[in-house]
């Protein structure tokens, strides 16, 4: 699998050609895969944003270690520069479903362009795809239909803003659907929260901070088989604070206990907790507690 070749598609027209679609606009396209020829799946890297509406049975799709229970289809989001692919032993298969692809140049200087970072699901892993109910799927298909209708018009001074506004509307619906997914998977999410808390506790009580360094969100996301962005969004929605804040709070609780242990200096405590420099520990402590570690020690 390491030697799997990567196909690179930098332009919308290149992808349209591969998918047997006419290029109606140089920077955006709606693909209907039922009109495509059978293709051999490889790893692919795109120079544009891609949203696949997969018409597949999703019972075997994974959320961490858990299977999803939505059957109607999934949305998969891929940002420019990310590598995406399916390994199927070089067999040709008939693709099914739809895709929206749009080049970053389309949204430069627009409201959507300025806010693309807010759509963090473009950084999620494929196994953290958005699973749609039947009604949500209808909304997605309506959005795709409206974009395609606009692409079929003659390009005029209104074309760009109407296309971009429709893409933005679609992505805002996706934000809503992801929020629903977090809620409907509450029993799984609660398990993730509990495991995260245990992992943080175990990390801070071990030699890891001294040997590996300050506990980072990426480390815990990896342990839970989730991408850092998806994990971060899940924690924020469940706890109301970021994963990093949660780690900081845990760290400060342990620091308070250790500060009251007369056998350790502030510098020793900071190194034991993974800080390279004691002043960084002091700064975080003061931000969280309102006083310095030395003042805390004196007062207690």
N, C-alpha and C positions, 0 to 999 in steps of 0.2 A: 504493500500500500504506500510505502514511502516513495516509490518510484512512479506513482500515479501521475500522469501528465496533467498539467493545468492549462485549460483553454482560456484565453484572455479575450474578452469582448469589451473594447473601450467605448464604442459608439452604439447608439440606439439602432442605427441602420445595420450594423454588423449582426446584432442579435436578431433583428427582424429577418435578415437573410437566412440565418440558421434555422429560424422557426417558421420559415415559409410565409412571411407576412410582408405586405406592402408597407413602405415607410411613408406615413401621411404627414409626419412632422419630424424634423431632425433630432428633436430633444425629448420626445415622449411617445410612448406607444402602449396600446392595450393589446395583449396577445391572447388569442383564443386557441388553446393547444389542440382542440379537436381538428383544427385546420392544418396542424403541423404534420410533417412526415414522422415516422418512427425515428427516435434518436437514441444514441448510445450515451448514457450518463457518464460524465467525467467530472473531475474537479474543475470548477470554473471560477474565474475572477472577473468581476464587472467594474466598469468605470462609471457606473450609474447606480441610482437607487432602484431596488427591485422588490416588488411585493408579489409573491406567488399565492394564489388561491388554489390549494391542492384539493383535488377531488379524489381523495383516497379514504379508505377505512382507517380510522385513527386509533383503534383500540390498542395497537401496539406502540403508539407514540409514547414517549417517556417525559415525565415531569420529574427530574431527578431520578429516583429509582421507582417512581410510581407511574402506572399507565393512565392515560387520559380516558375519559368515558364519553367524550363527544364524538359523534360519528359523522356529522354532516360535512366536515372539511376543516382545513386549517389554513391560517394565513402565516406565511413565513416572510420575514423582513430581512433584507440584506443591504448593507451600506456599501458605497463605492470602496473598492480595495479589499473587501472581505472575500475569503475563498469559501466557496460553497460546492457541495457535490454529493453524489450518491454512488456507492460502489455496487455494481451489479454484474461483475465479470464480463464486461464488454458486450452484454446482450443489448439488442435494439428493442426498445419498447415504445408503445404509442403513448405519448404524454396526455394527461387530461387536466382540465381546469383552465385557469386564466392567470395572466400576470399584468401588472402595471409596472412599466419601467420609465424612469425619467432621469435625465442628466442633471448634475448639479448646476450647470450653466442656465438651465431653465428657471431656477428659483433664485439666482443671484440678484441681490438688491431688492427682493420682495420680502414681505412680512414672514412668509413661510421660510425663506432662506435664513432669516435672522433667528428663527425659532426652531430649526431642525434638531438642535441638540436636546430639545425638550421631549422629542419622540425617542426615548431611550430604548424602545423595543427594536430599533434598528441594530442594536448591539447585542441582542439576545442570541443565545444558541438556538439551533434548529429544534432541539428537543424541548425548547421553551416557547414553541410556536403558539399563536393565538387560536384557540379552538372555538368555532362558531356554532351558535344555535341556528336553527333554520331561519328564524326571523333576522338574525344578524347577517346571515349569508345573503338574504334578499337585499338588505341595505347596501352591502358591499357590491353586489352585482348592479344595483341601481347607480351607485357612484361610478363604477366602471363604464356603465352604459352612457352616462352623462358626459364623461371625459371623451369617450369614443365619438359621440355625436358631435362634440365640439371639434374634434380632430378631422371630422369629415366635412366640416365647413371650409370655405375658402379662408385662408389666413388673412386677418385684417388687424387693425390697431387694438381690437378688444380681445383677440384670441389668447394672448399670453395670460392676461389677468384672469380670464374666465377658466382657462385650463388649470392655472395654479390655484385659484380659489376652490375649484372642485377637488383637486388633490388634497388641499388643506382640510377641506370638509371631511373627506374620506379618512385622513389620518386622525382627525379629532374624534370621529366615530370609533376608530381603532383604540384610542385612549380610553374611551368609555367601555369598550368591550373587554379590554385588559383589566380594568378595574373590576368588572363583573367576574372575570376569571379568578382574580385574587379572592373575591368574596366567596364564590361557589366552591373553591377548593380550600375552604377555611380549615377543614379537619387536617389536611396535609400541611397547610401553612403553619398551623399550631405546632405540628410535629417538628417543622423546620426551626421555629423559634426556640423550642425547648432544646433541640440539639445544638443550636448556635450558642445558647447560654452555657450549656455544659462544655462545649468546645473552648469557649473563651475562658471559663473558670479553670479548666484543666491546663490550658496554655499558660495562663498567668501564674499558676501554682507550680509549674514545671521549670526546668532549666531552659526552656525554649526562648524566653525573652533575652536571656544572657547570651545564648548560643546563636539564635536565628535573628533576633532583633525585635523591635516594636511590633506588636500584633497588627497585621493589615487585613482589611476587608477581603481582599483577593484570596488570602490564605484560607479563610473560613468558607468562602463561597466554593472554592475548589474542593474542600473536604465534604461539602454537602452536594457536590455534583451539579452546581448551578453556576451560570455565568455571573460575574461580579455585578453587572448592571441589573439583571433580573432579581438577584438576591437583594441588592440595595433597594430596589423599588418595593419588593415584598416586605422587607423590614420596616421601611418608612410607612407603608400603608397599615401594617399590623400594629406597630408600636408608637407611631407618631414622631419618632426620631430616626436619624440616619444610623446605619450599622456602625459607622465610625464613632458617633456620639455614644452609642451603647457600649462599645469597647472602652472608650474614654471613661465612662461612668464606672464600669467594673474596675478599671485600672486604678481610679482614684480611691475607690472603696478599699482595695488592697493596700494602696499606698498609705492611707490613714492608719490602718492597723500596724503597718511596718514602722511608720514614723513614731508611734507610741512605744515601739520596742526599743528600749534604751541602748541596745547593743549595736545599732546600725546608724551610720551617718546618712545625711540626705544624699550625698554623692553615691554611696553604696546602694541605697534604695533605688536611685534613678538608673544605675547601671543594671541592677537586678531586674528591673521592669522593662529593659530593652532600649533605654534612651542612651544615645551616644554621648550626649552632653548634659550635665546636671541642670544647666540653665533652661534647657527645653522642657525638662520635667517640671521645674519651678514655675515656668510660664503657664503650662497647662494646668497645674495644680491651682495657681492663683486665679486663673480664668474660671475654673469650676467651683472653687471653694470660697474665693473672695479674699483669701489671705495666703501668704507664702507658706511652704512646708515648715520653715523654721518658726514662724509665728504660731502655726497650728500646734507644733510641738510644745511651745512655751505655754500656750493657753490651756493645753490639756495635760 
